[in-house]
Amino acid sequence: MHALKDIWKDVTILPMTRDDLDEVVRIETASFRQPWSRRQFEIELKNPVSHQYIVRISINNRQRVAGYIIFWLIHGEAHILNIAIHPLFRKRGLARRLLEASLDIMKKKGIDEVYLEVRRSNEPAINLYTSFGFELIYIREMYYGDEDALVMRLNLGDS
Ligand SMILES: CC(C)(COP(=O)(O)OP(=O)(O)OC[C@H]1O[C@@H](n2cnc3c(N)ncnc32)[C@H](O)[C@@H]1OP(=O)(O)O)[C@@H](O)C(=O)NCCC(=O)NCCS
């Protein structure tokens, strides 16, 4: 008997729709200390500068949302606002696939620089970003109320 996390296949990256929101909100709630509400995702879906993608997998011929990313493209820059993978499907390269696809989209749209904020203690996310070439540019002290944010930047022209 395989564990659920070992039997998924058919990884696809797709634009997020309202139909994905039940699963997206469940992943969000399982992933963050201060999760976004469903309303915040609905606002993003209507925001013209916001881009939202899901990573979808197939388990026993059933489609399932395994994670998502949200970024803004504004004034020639990209800002990654949110990325999460369902706890059951982590450490299997899905965030890497999602970020790679997102950076490709940004490049095609002529974006030069990508910015994000991450909690100082969030080692998995910091490692992920660093492996793509993101660099620390400054620290926003107590940005999250209880913890500093590292502000990181990737120059897409260099990657
Ligand atoms: C951060 C997160 C998105 C990574 O997703 P994931 O699908 O598990 O990541 P991947 O399997 O694609 O791993 C890519 C790289 O990330 C890093 N990484 C991922 N999980 C890690 C962990 N538990 N510890 C250390 N590094 C880790 C590694 O550098 C890894 O590369 P490697 O496999 O070659 O070592 C996931 O842990 C998550 O959803 N966390 C909660 C939400 C969150 O913190 N989002 C970021 C907000 S800024």
PDBQT file of the ligand as one rigid body, heavy atoms in Angstrom, charges set to zero:
ROOT
HETATM    1  C1  LIG A 201       8.377  26.533   1.045  1.00  0.00    +0.000 C 
HETATM    2  C2  LIG A 201       7.522  25.486   0.331  1.00  0.00    +0.000 C 
HETATM    3  C3  LIG A 201       6.600  26.226  -0.662  1.00  0.00    +0.000 C 
HETATM    4  C4  LIG A 201       8.439  24.531  -0.433  1.00  0.00    +0.000 C 
HETATM    5  O1  LIG A 201       7.624  23.622  -1.182  1.00  0.00    +0.000 OA
HETATM    6  P1  LIG A 201       8.138  22.175  -1.634  1.00  0.00    +0.000 P 
HETATM    7  O2  LIG A 201       7.284  21.702  -2.753  1.00  0.00    +0.000 OA
HETATM    8  O3  LIG A 201       8.272  21.307  -0.460  1.00  0.00    +0.000 OA
HETATM    9  O4  LIG A 201       9.610  22.521  -2.192  1.00  0.00    +0.000 OA
HETATM   10  P2  LIG A 201      10.439  21.656  -3.259  1.00  0.00    +0.000 P 
HETATM   11  O5  LIG A 201      10.248  20.206  -2.991  1.00  0.00    +0.000 OA
HETATM   12  O6  LIG A 201      10.156  22.138  -4.638  1.00  0.00    +0.000 OA
HETATM   13  O7  LIG A 201      11.931  22.018  -2.848  1.00  0.00    +0.000 OA
HETATM   14  C5  LIG A 201      12.695  22.981  -3.559  1.00  0.00    +0.000 C 
HETATM   15  C6  LIG A 201      13.839  23.447  -2.676  1.00  0.00    +0.000 C 
HETATM   16  O8  LIG A 201      13.326  24.127  -1.522  1.00  0.00    +0.000 OA
HETATM   17  C7  LIG A 201      14.167  23.859  -0.381  1.00  0.00    +0.000 C 
HETATM   18  N1  LIG A 201      13.388  23.154   0.631  1.00  0.00    +0.000 N 
HETATM   19  C8  LIG A 201      12.133  22.669   0.490  1.00  0.00    +0.000 A 
HETATM   20  N2  LIG A 201      11.706  22.096   1.653  1.00  0.00    +0.000 NA
HETATM   21  C9  LIG A 201      12.736  22.224   2.524  1.00  0.00    +0.000 A 
HETATM   22  C10 LIG A 201      12.905  21.867   3.898  1.00  0.00    +0.000 A 
HETATM   23  N3  LIG A 201      11.925  21.250   4.595  1.00  0.00    +0.000 N 
HETATM   24  N4  LIG A 201      14.073  22.187   4.514  1.00  0.00    +0.000 NA
HETATM   25  C11 LIG A 201      15.051  22.822   3.839  1.00  0.00    +0.000 A 
HETATM   26  N5  LIG A 201      14.961  23.187   2.536  1.00  0.00    +0.000 NA
HETATM   27  C12 LIG A 201      13.807  22.893   1.889  1.00  0.00    +0.000 A 
HETATM   28  C13 LIG A 201      15.316  23.034  -0.903  1.00  0.00    +0.000 C 
HETATM   29  O9  LIG A 201      16.328  23.942  -1.343  1.00  0.00    +0.000 OA
HETATM   30  C14 LIG A 201      14.690  22.339  -2.100  1.00  0.00    +0.000 C 
HETATM   31  O10 LIG A 201      15.635  21.932  -3.049  1.00  0.00    +0.000 OA
HETATM   32  P3  LIG A 201      16.247  20.430  -2.990  1.00  0.00    +0.000 P 
HETATM   33  O11 LIG A 201      15.062  19.520  -3.052  1.00  0.00    +0.000 OA
HETATM   34  O12 LIG A 201      17.096  20.376  -4.199  1.00  0.00    +0.000 OA
HETATM   35  O13 LIG A 201      16.962  20.338  -1.690  1.00  0.00    +0.000 OA
HETATM   36  C15 LIG A 201       6.678  24.627   1.333  1.00  0.00    +0.000 C 
HETATM   37  O14 LIG A 201       7.530  24.179   2.364  1.00  0.00    +0.000 OA
HETATM   38  C16 LIG A 201       5.489  25.352   1.938  1.00  0.00    +0.000 C 
HETATM   39  O15 LIG A 201       4.395  25.383   1.379  1.00  0.00    +0.000 OA
HETATM   40  N6  LIG A 201       5.686  25.975   3.128  1.00  0.00    +0.000 N 
HETATM   41  C17 LIG A 201       4.607  26.669   3.826  1.00  0.00    +0.000 C 
HETATM   42  C18 LIG A 201       4.232  27.950   3.125  1.00  0.00    +0.000 C 
HETATM   43  C19 LIG A 201       5.422  28.898   3.036  1.00  0.00    +0.000 C 
HETATM   44  O16 LIG A 201       6.190  29.058   3.967  1.00  0.00    +0.000 OA
HETATM   45  N7  LIG A 201       5.531  29.580   1.888  1.00  0.00    +0.000 N 
HETATM   46  C20 LIG A 201       6.594  30.551   1.631  1.00  0.00    +0.000 C 
HETATM   47  C21 LIG A 201       6.156  31.888   2.103  1.00  0.00    +0.000 C 
HETATM   48  S1  LIG A 201       7.443  33.116   1.862  1.00  0.00    +0.000 SA
ENDROOT
TORSDOF 0
